[in-house]
């Protein structure tokens, strides 16, 4: 039954049926927040062993230092080596921070504004205009970082192979364009893996701004939930080979590997970039939590062991994603009112409804007890010009609650589509 092919009488009958289903689901009193991609309790319980891996003072010695004390601004050497192993770069290119990679990203943009980057003629705050490229749908927190400093956000279309590189290569001819946000593997929210050609084109960019920066947020670098690990090119090496070693800052964390609130993060960049940034970071902190860094080194050990742990996460995640995709296929696909990505990793499913009903769909969901990421959040300034993209985050709830939430989501979308069609 394709809604677009139904006459008015049939649409009205379908609307009456949907309203009855919606009220019945609403009466169940479900209260569920699916607005963020949080690991579920079962995933967090997987990692309990990390809490007891250090049991006495002697355990806190590592890399020739007492991790309980000051020092080691760039992080434990063994923690730098762990991230280098995972990312495929070099330990000397890694700066290990606290639990939040977003904090490192914010600090990088903040330093660009207050002091300038390594190749800046002046701090960005002294420029007449700063523009930043934002592939969309994308990660709302990225966009909010640059927006908070007053940058002009420019939307770049996402394609099945990553950002539209023809657009990117044209836009960077403007010297006011200072950077671009990227989630290159299992992009947020589409779950797209940038193609090798897209990555090579990033490395070969010739921006007019000497201090143009690629903010390469490799948040889901080992986060397959369906299938084996997918190898991924090292952007630092590619930029170095292309003669622009200082053009990229790469970020990652253990937020979806160990604990989101108690993990460790990394900023990977050229040695010249890290030397410059450490001078600036050293003013605000003497160092990050090396005890926690040591916990992670001892618990994760190396990339191979980390991937084995991610297989355990995948065993918990896959049934949730499969249930969401199966329900969309069963309840929504025949109606012709939406399409969606079918990712094999990351933390989201991106749904594109028919134009003009995303906000209404999520309003109905909220009234029935299910909160999702606001419509428009995946675009700069929170404005989806077609009002159609919805980010579904299936990871947190148990499967039974997730199924209830998806029943509400599907009937809400059906109601929103029927209202739109009958109003037109």
C-alpha positions as CSV (number, residue, x, y, z in Angstrom):
1,X,0.0,0.0,0.0
2,X,1.8,3.1,-1.3
3,X,0.3,6.2,0.4
4,X,1.0,8.4,-2.7
5,X,-1.3,6.1,-4.8
6,X,-4.2,6.2,-2.4
7,X,-7.3,8.4,-2.9
8,X,-8.6,10.7,-0.3
9,X,-11.1,8.3,1.1
10,X,-8.6,5.6,1.6
11,X,-6.1,8.0,3.1
12,X,-8.8,9.1,5.6
13,X,-9.5,5.5,6.5
14,X,-5.8,4.8,7.0
15,X,-5.5,7.9,9.2
16,X,-8.3,6.8,11.4
17,X,-6.7,3.4,11.8
18,X,-3.3,5.0,12.6
19,X,-4.7,7.3,15.2
20,X,-6.3,4.3,17.0
21,X,-2.9,2.5,17.0
22,X,-1.1,5.6,18.1
23,X,-3.4,6.2,21.1
24,X,-3.0,2.6,22.2
25,X,0.8,2.8,22.1
26,X,0.7,6.2,23.8
27,X,-1.4,4.6,26.6
28,X,1.5,2.2,27.4
29,X,3.3,5.1,29.1
30,X,6.7,4.4,27.7
31,X,9.4,6.9,28.7
32,X,12.5,6.4,26.6
33,X,15.3,8.8,25.7
34,X,17.0,7.8,22.4
35,X,18.4,11.2,21.6
36,X,22.1,10.1,21.9
37,X,24.2,7.1,20.9
38,X,24.9,5.7,24.3
39,X,26.1,2.2,25.0
40,X,23.5,0.1,26.8
41,X,24.0,-1.3,30.3
42,X,24.9,-4.8,29.0
43,X,27.8,-3.2,27.0
44,X,29.1,-1.2,30.0
45,X,29.0,-4.4,32.1
46,X,31.3,-6.0,29.6
47,X,34.1,-3.6,30.7
48,X,33.8,-4.1,34.5
49,X,37.2,-5.7,34.7
50,X,38.9,-2.4,33.9
51,X,37.8,-1.0,37.3
52,X,39.9,-3.5,39.2
53,X,42.9,-3.8,37.0
54,X,45.0,-1.6,39.2
55,X,44.9,-2.9,42.8
56,X,47.8,-1.3,44.6
57,X,50.3,1.5,44.4
58,X,52.9,-0.6,42.6
59,X,50.5,-1.1,39.7
60,X,50.6,2.6,39.0
61,X,54.2,2.7,37.7
62,X,54.5,2.6,33.9
63,X,56.8,3.9,31.3
64,X,59.4,5.0,33.9
65,X,56.9,7.2,35.8
66,X,54.4,7.2,38.6
67,X,51.1,7.7,36.8
68,X,49.5,9.2,39.9
69,X,51.8,12.3,39.7
70,X,52.0,15.4,37.5
71,X,53.7,15.3,34.1
72,X,53.4,13.6,30.8
73,X,51.3,16.3,29.0
74,X,51.2,14.2,25.7
75,X,50.1,11.1,27.6
76,X,51.7,7.9,28.6
77,X,54.0,6.6,25.9
78,X,52.3,3.2,26.1
79,X,48.9,4.9,25.7
80,X,50.2,6.8,22.7
81,X,51.5,3.5,21.2
82,X,48.1,1.9,21.8
83,X,46.2,4.6,19.9
84,X,48.8,4.6,17.1
85,X,48.3,0.8,16.7
86,X,44.5,1.3,16.5
87,X,44.6,4.2,14.1
88,X,47.6,3.1,12.0
89,X,49.7,6.2,12.6
90,X,52.9,6.7,14.7
91,X,53.1,7.0,18.5
92,X,54.9,10.4,18.2
93,X,51.9,11.7,16.3
94,X,49.5,10.9,19.2
95,X,48.5,13.2,22.0
96,X,46.4,11.3,24.6
97,X,43.8,13.3,26.6
98,X,40.9,12.7,29.0
99,X,37.6,10.9,28.4
100,X,36.3,13.3,25.7
101,X,37.6,13.6,22.1
102,X,35.1,16.4,21.7
103,X,37.0,18.3,24.3
104,X,40.2,18.0,22.2
105,X,38.3,19.1,19.1
106,X,36.8,22.1,20.9
107,X,40.3,23.0,22.2
108,X,41.8,22.8,18.7
109,X,39.2,25.2,17.3
110,X,39.5,27.4,20.4
111,X,43.2,27.7,20.0
112,X,42.8,28.5,16.3
113,X,40.6,31.5,17.4
114,X,42.7,32.7,20.3
115,X,46.2,32.0,19.0
116,X,45.9,30.7,15.4
117,X,47.1,27.3,14.2
118,X,50.7,26.4,13.2
119,X,50.4,28.1,9.8
120,X,48.1,31.0,10.7
121,X,49.1,34.5,10.0
122,X,47.0,35.7,12.8
123,X,44.4,34.3,15.3
124,X,41.1,33.5,13.6
125,X,39.3,35.9,16.0
126,X,41.1,38.8,14.2
127,X,39.8,37.8,10.8
128,X,36.8,39.5,9.2
129,X,35.3,36.1,8.3
130,X,35.8,32.5,9.1
131,X,33.9,29.8,7.2
132,X,33.7,26.1,8.0
133,X,32.5,23.3,5.8
134,X,29.9,20.9,7.3
135,X,29.0,17.7,5.4
136,X,25.4,17.1,6.1
137,X,23.7,15.1,7.4
138,X,26.4,15.2,10.0
139,X,27.2,15.4,13.7
140,X,25.4,18.3,15.5
141,X,28.0,18.8,18.2
142,X,30.7,19.4,15.5
143,X,28.6,22.1,14.0
144,X,27.8,23.7,17.3
145,X,31.6,24.0,18.2
146,X,32.4,26.2,15.2
147,X,29.0,28.0,15.4
148,X,29.8,28.9,19.0
149,X,32.9,30.8,17.9
150,X,31.0,32.7,15.2
151,X,32.1,30.8,12.1
152,X,29.9,30.8,9.1
153,X,28.8,27.2,8.5
154,X,28.6,26.0,4.9
155,X,26.7,22.8,4.1
156,X,28.4,20.2,1.9
157,X,26.3,17.4,0.5
158,X,27.0,13.8,1.6
159,X,27.2,11.1,-1.1
160,X,27.4,7.3,-0.7
161,X,31.2,7.7,-0.8
162,X,31.6,10.6,1.6
163,X,31.3,14.4,1.2
164,X,30.8,15.7,-2.3
165,X,34.5,16.4,-3.1
166,X,33.7,18.5,-6.2
167,X,31.9,20.9,-3.8
168,X,34.8,20.7,-1.3
169,X,37.5,21.4,-3.8
170,X,35.6,24.4,-5.2
171,X,34.8,25.8,-1.8
172,X,38.3,25.7,-0.4
173,X,39.4,28.1,-3.1
174,X,38.0,30.8,-0.8
175,X,40.7,31.8,1.7
176,X,38.0,32.4,4.3
177,X,37.2,28.7,4.4
178,X,39.4,27.5,7.3
179,X,38.4,23.8,7.7
180,X,36.0,20.9,7.4
181,X,34.4,18.5,9.8
182,X,34.6,14.8,8.9
183,X,33.5,11.5,10.4
184,X,35.2,9.3,7.8
185,X,34.2,5.8,9.0
186,X,30.5,5.0,9.7
187,X,29.7,8.7,9.4
188,X,27.2,10.2,11.9
189,X,24.4,9.6,11.2
190,X,24.5,7.9,7.7
191,X,27.0,5.2,8.6
192,X,28.9,5.9,5.3
193,X,32.5,4.8,5.0
194,X,34.5,7.3,2.9
195,X,35.9,5.7,-0.2
196,X,39.6,5.5,-0.8
197,X,39.3,8.0,-3.6
198,X,37.5,10.5,-1.3
199,X,40.2,10.1,1.3
200,X,43.0,10.6,-1.3
201,X,41.2,13.7,-2.6
202,X,41.2,15.1,1.0
203,X,44.9,14.5,1.3
204,X,45.5,16.2,-2.1
205,X,43.4,19.3,-1.3
206,X,45.0,22.6,-2.2
207,X,43.1,25.1,-0.1
208,X,43.7,28.8,-0.4
209,X,44.0,29.2,3.4
210,X,47.4,28.0,4.5
211,X,46.0,27.1,7.9
212,X,43.0,25.1,6.5
213,X,42.4,22.2,8.8
214,X,40.7,18.8,8.2
215,X,39.0,17.9,11.5
216,X,39.0,14.1,11.1
217,X,36.8,12.6,13.8
218,X,37.5,8.9,13.5
219,X,35.0,8.1,16.2
220,X,34.0,4.7,14.9
221,X,37.3,3.4,13.7
222,X,36.9,-0.1,15.1
223,X,33.1,-0.1,15.6
224,X,31.7,-2.7,13.2
225,X,28.6,-4.4,14.5
226,X,27.9,-6.5,11.4
227,X,30.9,-8.3,9.9
228,X,34.6,-8.2,10.3
229,X,36.8,-5.1,10.9
230,X,37.2,-2.9,7.8
231,X,40.7,-1.6,7.3
232,X,41.0,2.1,6.8
233,X,43.7,4.4,5.3
234,X,45.8,6.5,7.6
235,X,45.0,10.1,6.7
236,X,48.2,11.4,8.4
237,X,50.4,9.4,6.2
238,X,48.5,10.4,3.1
239,X,48.7,14.1,3.9
240,X,52.4,13.8,4.6
241,X,52.9,12.0,1.3
242,X,50.9,14.8,-0.5
243,X,53.2,17.5,1.0
244,X,50.6,18.8,3.5
245,X,51.4,17.0,6.8
246,X,50.0,19.7,9.0
247,X,46.6,20.0,7.3
248,X,44.8,17.3,9.4
249,X,44.0,16.7,13.0
250,X,42.6,13.2,13.7
251,X,40.5,12.4,16.8
252,X,39.3,9.2,18.4
253,X,38.4,7.9,21.9
254,X,37.4,4.8,23.8
255,X,33.9,6.2,24.5
256,X,32.2,3.3,22.7
257,X,34.9,0.8,23.6
258,X,35.1,1.1,27.3
259,X,33.2,3.8,29.3
260,X,31.9,7.0,27.6
261,X,32.2,8.8,30.9
262,X,35.5,7.3,31.9
263,X,37.5,6.6,28.8
264,X,40.5,8.2,27.1
265,X,40.9,10.2,23.9
266,X,43.5,11.0,21.3
267,X,44.4,13.8,19.0
268,X,46.7,12.6,16.2
269,X,48.6,15.1,14.1
270,X,52.0,15.8,12.6
271,X,54.9,16.2,15.1
272,X,55.1,19.9,14.2
273,X,51.4,20.4,15.0
274,X,51.7,18.5,18.3
275,X,54.8,20.5,19.3
276,X,52.9,23.7,18.6
277,X,49.7,22.6,20.3
278,X,51.4,21.3,23.4
279,X,52.8,24.8,24.1
280,X,49.2,26.1,24.1
281,X,47.7,23.1,26.0
282,X,50.5,23.3,28.6
283,X,49.1,26.6,29.8
284,X,45.7,25.1,30.7
285,X,46.8,21.7,32.1
286,X,49.8,19.9,33.5
287,X,48.5,16.7,32.1
288,X,45.5,14.4,31.8
289,X,44.6,11.4,33.9
290,X,47.5,9.0,33.4
291,X,46.1,6.4,35.9
292,X,43.1,6.0,33.6
293,X,45.3,5.9,30.6
294,X,47.3,3.0,32.2
295,X,44.0,1.2,33.0
296,X,43.2,1.3,29.3
297,X,46.7,0.2,28.2
298,X,46.5,-2.8,30.5
299,X,43.0,-3.7,29.7
300,X,42.9,-3.2,25.9
301,X,46.6,-4.2,25.3
302,X,46.6,-3.6,21.5
303,X,44.5,-3.4,18.4
304,X,44.0,-7.1,18.1
305,X,42.6,-7.4,21.7
306,X,40.5,-4.3,21.2
307,X,39.0,-5.8,18.1
308,X,38.2,-8.9,20.0
309,X,36.4,-6.8,22.6
310,X,34.5,-5.0,19.8
311,X,33.2,-8.4,18.7
312,X,31.5,-8.7,22.1
313,X,30.0,-5.3,21.7
314,X,28.8,-6.3,18.2
315,X,27.0,-9.3,19.6
316,X,24.9,-7.0,21.8
317,X,24.4,-4.3,19.1
318,X,23.6,-6.3,16.0
319,X,20.2,-7.6,17.2
320,X,19.1,-4.1,18.0
321,X,20.0,-2.7,14.6
322,X,18.6,-5.7,12.9
323,X,15.3,-5.3,14.7
324,X,15.1,-1.6,13.8
325,X,15.9,-2.3,10.1
326,X,13.4,-5.2,9.9
327,X,10.6,-3.1,11.4
328,X,11.3,-0.2,9.0
329,X,11.3,-2.7,6.1
330,X,8.0,-4.2,7.2
331,X,6.1,-1.2,8.5
332,X,7.4,1.7,6.4
333,X,9.0,0.5,3.1
334,X,5.7,-0.6,1.4
335,X,4.2,2.9,2.1
336,X,6.8,4.8,0.1
337,X,7.2,7.5,2.8
338,X,10.8,7.1,3.8
339,X,14.2,5.6,2.9
340,X,17.2,4.8,5.1
341,X,20.8,3.7,5.3
342,X,21.7,0.1,6.3
343,X,25.0,0.6,8.1
344,X,27.3,-2.2,9.3
345,X,29.0,-0.1,12.0
346,X,28.8,3.1,14.0
347,X,26.0,4.0,16.3
348,X,23.1,5.3,14.2
349,X,20.6,4.7,11.5
350,X,19.8,7.7,9.3
351,X,16.2,7.8,8.1
352,X,15.0,10.3,5.4
353,X,11.2,10.7,5.4
354,X,9.2,12.3,2.7
355,X,9.8,16.0,2.7
356,X,8.2,18.1,5.4
357,X,7.4,15.5,8.1
358,X,10.5,14.9,10.2
359,X,9.6,17.4,12.9
360,X,6.0,16.3,13.1
361,X,7.1,12.6,13.3
362,X,9.4,13.4,16.2
363,X,6.7,15.6,17.9
364,X,4.3,12.7,17.8
365,X,7.0,10.3,19.1
366,X,7.7,12.7,22.0
367,X,4.1,13.0,22.9
368,X,4.0,9.2,23.1
369,X,7.0,9.0,25.3
370,X,10.0,8.5,22.9
371,X,12.6,11.2,22.7
372,X,15.0,11.3,19.7
373,X,17.6,13.7,18.4
374,X,15.7,16.8,17.3
375,X,14.8,17.1,13.6
376,X,17.3,19.3,11.8
377,X,20.1,18.7,14.3
378,X,22.1,16.8,11.6
379,X,22.4,20.1,9.6
380,X,24.2,23.4,10.2
381,X,22.3,25.7,12.5
382,X,19.8,22.9,13.2
383,X,17.9,23.5,10.0
384,X,17.2,20.7,7.6
385,X,16.0,22.5,4.5
386,X,13.8,19.5,3.5
387,X,12.7,18.6,7.0
388,X,13.2,15.0,6.4
389,X,16.3,13.6,8.2
390,X,15.9,11.7,11.5
391,X,18.8,10.1,13.4
392,X,17.8,6.9,15.1
393,X,20.1,5.7,18.0
394,X,19.2,2.1,18.9
395,X,22.1,1.3,21.2
396,X,20.8,2.2,24.7
397,X,17.5,0.5,25.3
398,X,17.0,-3.2,25.8
399,X,15.5,-4.9,22.7
400,X,12.0,-5.1,24.2
401,X,11.9,-1.4,24.9
402,X,13.5,-0.6,21.6
403,X,10.7,-2.6,19.8
404,X,8.1,-0.5,21.7
405,X,9.9,2.7,20.7
406,X,10.1,1.6,17.0
407,X,6.4,0.8,17.0
408,X,5.7,4.4,18.2
409,X,8.2,5.7,15.7
410,X,6.6,3.9,12.7
411,X,3.1,4.8,13.6
412,X,4.1,8.4,14.2
413,X,5.7,8.6,10.8
414,X,2.6,7.1,9.2
415,X,0.4,9.7,10.9
416,X,2.7,12.6,9.9
417,X,2.7,11.4,6.3
418,X,-1.1,11.0,6.2
419,X,-1.5,14.5,7.7
420,X,0.8,16.0,5.0
421,X,-0.9,14.2,2.2
422,X,-4.4,15.0,3.3
423,X,-3.4,18.7,3.8
424,X,-2.0,18.9,0.3
